[in-house]
Amino acid sequence: MADLWLDIMQIMGSTLRLSTPLILCAMAGLFSERAGVVDIGLEGKLLMGAFVAAAVASATGSPWIGLIGAMLAGMALALVHAFACVTHRGDQIVSGVAINILASGLTVVIGIALFAQGGQTPPLSRAERFGEVNLPFTETFASIPYFGPFYTEILSGQNILVYVALLAVPLAGWVLYSTTFGLRLRAVGEAPEAVDSAGYSVAWLRYRAVLIAGLLCGIAGAYLSTGHGGGFVREMSAGRGYIALAALIFGNWKPVPTFLACLLFGVLESTASRLSGVDLPVIGQIPVEAILMAPYVLTVVLLAGFFGRSTPPRALSIPYVKDR
């Protein structure tokens, strides 16, 4: 029983690590889409954040400077998206797809120009990456039945950006539901004309929401390349931005259900990786290809099954045109 509990705790610890970029991107999408701006470009901002974080960390030797660079890169792309969609009332889907294409090509081109390694950055040393945070009394608590594995595998030993992602969920809920800014932001996604008539700028509120989304995507990208990984490789986001968007829809644009949806994807990925090469009764070995595609299949299933049942913000994807 103790061994089973340890296995469960290890899977849950791995789930948190694998879910971190999904959680941060999903919270990013939550801010943007609650303000009425569709953010298909989560994937591109995540990828660009990962590249800039690794490149800056490699150049400066500091993952913290890399993190700042990633946040600025994510916000820069978010600013482009806001300029196209809010200021010029462009198609939000087209703008998001364009950002994804831009990030996909630009990271490779700049990577080749700077490092001449096929679009990758040099491998990062331990000092250039975010390490594990070991909480106090980890060794003391390790021998305690049940609580010990929970403390050592889940609470302790995680990357600092994992804790940031977990903190982002209640913080997003507090901002959206307990502050004046959050109230106005949600109102601008439901009834922008009412916000405008109250004397508040719809464009400025949407700009701020999209910039917050870019900042969170930058942190997610920094985690991918300087926390979970040891450098940038081309297309390393691997569709996580789209999966985060699916989790946001599945969570009905609410922080906690969206967080749980991200954990669902993380559990699937963590469990699937453990099944690689394992002989299961009746089934036998599961092909590696089937394991790798499992999160994406789940994304399609969730979108197909729950998109019609979800209730998006009423003004989502609708540019606001002020009545004259």
C-alpha positions in Angstrom: 0.0 0.0 0.0 2.9 2.3 0.8 4.5 1.6 -2.5 1.2 2.4 -4.3 0.9 5.6 -2.5 4.4 6.6 -3.4 3.7 5.8 -7.1 0.6 8.0 -6.9 2.5 10.9 -5.3 5.3 10.6 -8.0 2.7 10.7 -10.7 1.0 13.7 -9.2 4.4 15.5 -8.7 5.1 14.8 -12.4 1.6 16.0 -13.3 2.3 19.4 -11.6 5.5 19.8 -13.6 4.0 18.9 -16.9 0.9 21.0 -16.2 2.8 24.2 -15.3 3.0 25.7 -18.9 -0.6 24.7 -19.5 -1.8 26.4 -16.3 0.1 29.6 -17.0 -1.1 29.8 -20.6 -4.7 28.9 -19.6 -4.7 31.7 -17.0 -3.3 34.0 -19.7 -6.1 33.1 -22.0 -8.6 33.6 -19.2 -7.6 37.3 -18.8 -7.6 37.9 -22.5 -10.9 36.1 -23.4 -12.7 37.4 -20.3 -12.0 40.9 -21.8 -13.5 39.7 -25.1 -10.3 39.1 -27.1 -9.8 35.6 -28.5 -6.2 34.5 -28.0 -5.2 31.8 -30.4 -1.7 33.2 -30.2 -1.0 31.6 -26.8 1.1 29.0 -28.6 3.3 31.6 -30.4 3.8 33.7 -27.2 4.7 30.5 -25.3 7.3 29.5 -28.0 8.8 33.0 -28.2 9.1 33.2 -24.4 10.9 29.9 -24.4 13.4 31.0 -27.0 14.1 34.4 -25.4 14.4 32.9 -21.9 17.0 30.3 -23.1 18.9 32.8 -25.3 19.1 35.5 -22.7 20.0 33.0 -19.9 22.8 31.5 -22.1 24.1 35.0 -22.8 24.0 36.4 -19.3 24.3 33.2 -17.2 21.1 34.1 -15.2 17.8 32.4 -15.6 16.1 35.4 -13.8 17.2 37.8 -16.6 16.0 35.2 -19.0 12.7 35.1 -17.3 12.4 38.9 -17.6 13.3 38.7 -21.2 10.7 36.1 -21.8 8.0 38.2 -20.1 8.9 41.2 -22.3 8.9 39.0 -25.4 5.4 37.7 -24.6 4.1 41.2 -23.9 5.6 42.5 -27.1 3.7 39.9 -29.1 0.6 40.6 -27.0 0.9 44.2 -27.9 1.0 43.3 -31.6 -2.2 41.3 -31.1 -3.9 44.1 -29.2 -2.9 46.7 -31.8 -4.3 44.5 -34.6 -7.5 43.4 -32.8 -8.4 46.3 -30.4 -7.1 49.4 -32.1 -7.7 48.3 -35.7 -10.6 45.9 -35.0 -8.9 43.1 -37.0 -10.0 39.5 -37.0 -8.8 38.0 -33.7 -8.4 34.5 -35.0 -6.3 35.6 -38.0 -4.1 37.8 -35.8 -3.5 34.9 -33.3 -2.6 32.5 -36.1 -0.3 35.1 -37.6 1.5 35.4 -34.3 1.9 31.6 -34.0 3.4 31.5 -37.5 5.6 34.5 -36.8 7.0 33.0 -33.6 7.5 29.6 -35.2 9.7 31.0 -38.0 11.3 33.9 -36.1 12.7 31.7 -33.3 14.4 29.4 -35.8 15.8 32.2 -38.0 17.1 34.2 -35.0 18.4 31.0 -33.4 20.4 30.0 -36.5 21.7 33.5 -36.8 22.9 33.7 -33.2 23.9 30.2 -32.3 24.3 28.3 -35.7 22.8 25.2 -34.1 19.8 24.5 -36.4 17.5 26.9 -34.5 18.4 25.6 -31.0 20.2 27.4 -28.2 23.3 26.0 -26.6 22.5 23.6 -23.7 22.1 25.5 -20.5 24.3 24.8 -17.4 22.8 24.2 -14.0 23.5 27.9 -13.1 21.6 29.1 -16.1 18.5 27.1 -15.2 15.9 27.3 -12.5 16.6 24.5 -10.0 14.4 22.6 -7.6 13.3 24.3 -4.4 13.7 22.0 -1.4 11.4 23.1 1.5 12.6 22.9 5.1 12.5 19.5 6.9 12.3 17.5 3.6 14.6 14.8 4.9 12.9 14.7 8.3 9.4 14.3 6.8 10.5 11.7 4.2 10.3 8.8 6.6 6.7 9.6 7.8 4.2 7.2 6.2 1.9 8.8 3.6 2.6 12.4 4.5 6.3 11.9 3.7 5.9 11.1 0.0 3.2 13.8 -0.3 5.6 16.4 1.2 8.7 15.3 -0.7 7.2 14.5 -4.1 4.5 17.2 -4.4 5.1 20.1 -1.9 8.9 20.0 -2.0 11.4 19.6 -4.8 9.4 21.5 -7.4 10.8 24.3 -9.7 10.0 27.8 -8.4 7.9 28.5 -11.6 5.7 25.5 -10.6 4.8 27.4 -7.5 4.3 30.5 -9.5 1.8 28.7 -11.7 -0.1 27.3 -8.7 -0.2 30.8 -7.2 -1.5 32.2 -10.5 -4.8 30.4 -10.2 -6.0 31.9 -6.9 -4.5 35.2 -7.9 -6.4 35.2 -11.2 -9.6 34.4 -9.3 -9.0 37.2 -6.9 -8.2 39.8 -9.5 -11.2 38.8 -11.7 -13.8 38.4 -9.0 -12.6 40.6 -6.1 -11.2 43.7 -7.6 -12.6 46.7 -9.4 -10.3 46.1 -12.3 -11.5 42.5 -12.6 -15.1 43.6 -12.5 -14.5 46.0 -15.3 -12.5 43.5 -17.3 -15.3 40.9 -17.1 -17.8 43.6 -17.9 -15.9 44.6 -21.0 -16.1 41.0 -22.2 -19.9 40.8 -21.6 -21.2 44.3 -22.3 -18.5 46.7 -23.6 -21.1 49.3 -24.5 -22.1 49.5 -20.8 -18.5 49.9 -19.7 -18.1 52.7 -22.3 -21.2 54.4 -21.2 -19.9 54.4 -17.6 -16.9 56.4 -18.8 -14.2 53.7 -18.9 -12.1 53.0 -22.0 -12.9 49.6 -23.5 -9.7 49.6 -25.6 -7.5 50.4 -22.5 -9.1 47.6 -20.5 -8.6 45.1 -23.3 -5.1 46.2 -23.9 -4.2 45.5 -20.2 -5.9 42.1 -20.3 -4.0 41.1 -23.4 -0.7 42.4 -21.9 -1.3 40.3 -18.8 -1.8 37.3 -21.0 1.5 38.0 -22.8 3.3 38.2 -19.4 1.9 34.9 -18.2 2.8 33.2 -21.5 6.3 34.5 -21.2 6.6 32.9 -17.8 5.3 29.7 -19.2 7.9 29.8 -22.0 10.7 30.5 -19.6 9.6 27.4 -17.6 9.8 25.2 -20.7 13.3 26.1 -21.6 15.0 27.1 -18.4 13.0 25.2 -15.8 11.6 21.9 -17.2 14.1 21.8 -20.0 17.8 22.7 -20.5 17.6 25.0 -23.5 15.5 25.8 -26.5 14.7 23.4 -29.3 12.6 24.4 -32.3 8.8 24.0 -31.8 9.3 22.9 -28.2 5.9 24.3 -27.2 4.5 21.3 -29.1 0.9 22.6 -29.2 0.7 23.3 -25.4 -0.9 26.7 -26.2 -3.7 25.1 -28.1 -4.2 22.5 -25.3 -4.3 25.4 -22.7 -7.0 27.0 -24.9 -9.0 23.7 -24.9 -8.6 23.5 -21.1 -10.0 27.1 -20.9 -13.0 26.2 -22.9 -13.5 23.0 -20.9 -13.2 25.0 -17.7 -15.9 27.4 -19.0 -13.6 30.4 -18.6 -13.4 30.0 -14.8 -10.0 29.8 -12.9 -10.5 26.6 -10.8 -12.3 24.4 -13.4 -9.7 25.5 -16.0 -6.9 24.6 -13.6 -8.4 21.2 -13.0 -8.7 20.7 -16.8 -5.0 21.5 -17.1 -4.2 18.9 -14.4 -6.3 16.4 -16.4 -4.0 16.9 -19.4 -1.0 16.7 -17.1 -2.1 13.4 -15.5 -2.7 11.9 -19.0 0.8 12.9 -20.1 2.5 11.8 -16.9 0.7 8.4 -16.9 1.2 7.9 -20.6 5.0 8.4 -20.3 5.1 5.8 -17.5 3.3 3.3 -19.8 5.9 3.5 -22.5 7.5 0.0 -22.9 5.3 -1.5 -20.2 3.5 -4.8 -21.0 -0.2 -4.5 -20.0 -2.5 -7.4 -19.5 -4.4 -8.3 -22.7 -3.3 -5.0 -24.5 0.4 -5.7 -24.4 2.8 -2.8 -25.1 1.2 0.5 -26.1 2.9 2.0 -29.2 5.0 5.1 -28.4 3.1 7.0 -31.1 -0.2 6.4 -29.3 1.2 7.6 -26.1 2.5 10.8 -27.7 -0.8 11.6 -29.4 -3.0 11.0 -26.3 -3.1 14.6 -25.0 -4.0 15.9 -28.5 -6.7 13.3 -28.9 -8.1 14.4 -25.6 -8.0 18.0 -26.8 -10.1 17.1 -29.8 -12.6 15.0 -27.7 -13.1 17.8 -25.2 -13.5 20.5 -27.8 -16.0 18.3 -29.7 -17.9 17.3 -26.6 -18.0 20.5 -24.5 -17.6 23.5 -26.8 -21.3 23.7 -27.4 -22.0 23.3 -23.7 -19.6 26.1 -22.6 -20.8 29.7 -22.2 -18.2 32.1 -23.5 -18.2 35.8 -22.7 -20.9 37.4 -24.7 -18.7 39.9 -26.5 -15.8 37.4 -27.1 -14.2 37.9 -30.6 -16.5 40.9 -31.3 -14.6 44.2 -31.9 -16.1 47.1 -30.1 -17.3 50.0 -32.3 -18.3 53.0 -30.3 -21.6 54.6 -31.3 -21.3 58.1 -32.4 
